[in-house]
Amino acid sequence: MGIRFPSLVLHAKQIFKSQYHLHGRNQFNNVPKGHIAVYVGEFQKRFVVPISYLKHPKFLDLLNRVEEEFGFNHPMGGLTILCKEEAFINLTSQLHAS
């Protein structure tokens, strides 16, 4: 299994551009520069995480597993990670600590 980092970043950029055009500038005022909003879990809870997480091998592994199982075609826009919220919080806590 190879890491498809360039395609993930390109896809994330496309999502954010489309959200920007759909919702306008005010939609993104609450996301600090250098961060992205992701929607996690069954109820799509919104989290704001540093963009640097997109380069971390553990985060990339999660994104690759989600892409293989669910794909990245999300009609509502946004980067949606369909995993348990607890698993996402555990992962991001590990990344923040390192």
N, C-alpha and C positions, 0 to 999 in steps of 0.2 A: 504494500500500500504506500503510494507516494504522496507527499504533501503537495497540494495544489494551491499553494499560497497566492500566486498571481491571479488565478481565476476567482478566488474568494475575495480578494481585495477589489478587483474590478467589479464583481457583482455587488459588493457592499457600496462602492462608489455610485453605481448605477441606481441602486435603491435610494440612496440619500439624495441624489439629484432629482429623481422622480418625485420624492416626497417634497422636496423644496418647491418644485414647480406646482404640485398639487395643493399644498397647504400654505405656501407663502412664507416669508421670512419669520413672522411671529411664532410659527410652530417650533422653530429651532432656538429661540431665545433662551430656553431653559436647559439646553445642552451646552456645557462649557466647551470652549475650544480645546481640541485634542481628545475629545470623548465622542462616543457614539451611543445611541439609544438602541437597546435590543429588547425584544419581547420574548419572555421565557414561560414555558409551561402551558398547561391546558387552558389556563385563564389569561394567558399572555400578559403577565405582569411586566411592567416596564422597568428596566434597569439601565443606568447610564454608567458605562465602563470606559476606561482609557483606550484609545486606539492602539496603544502599544500591546494590548492583549492579543491583537490580531497576528502578532509575530511570535507569540509564545507557543511552543510545541504542544502543550496540554490543551490550550484553547483551540488551536488548529485541529487537534485530534477530535475534539468535541464537534467542531464545525463539519469536519469530514464525515463523522458518523451520522450527524443529522442530515447532511446532504445525501448520503447514500440511502438512508431510510425514508426521508420525506421530500428530498429535493429542495430547491430554493425558489420555487414559484409561489410567492405569497401575494395574493391579490390585494391585500390591504396595504402593501408596502412595508417597509421596515424589515430589519433582520430578525427573523423569528427563529428561536431555538426551542424545538419541542423536546424538552427533557424536564425532569422534575426540578422544581425551583430549589429544593434542598441541595441537589447535586450541583446546580449552577452556582449557588451561594458558596458551597464548599470549595469548588474550583476557583472562583474569583478570590476567595479568602486566601487560598494557597498562593495565588499569583500576587496578591497584594503584599503578602508577607515576604515574598522572595525579592 
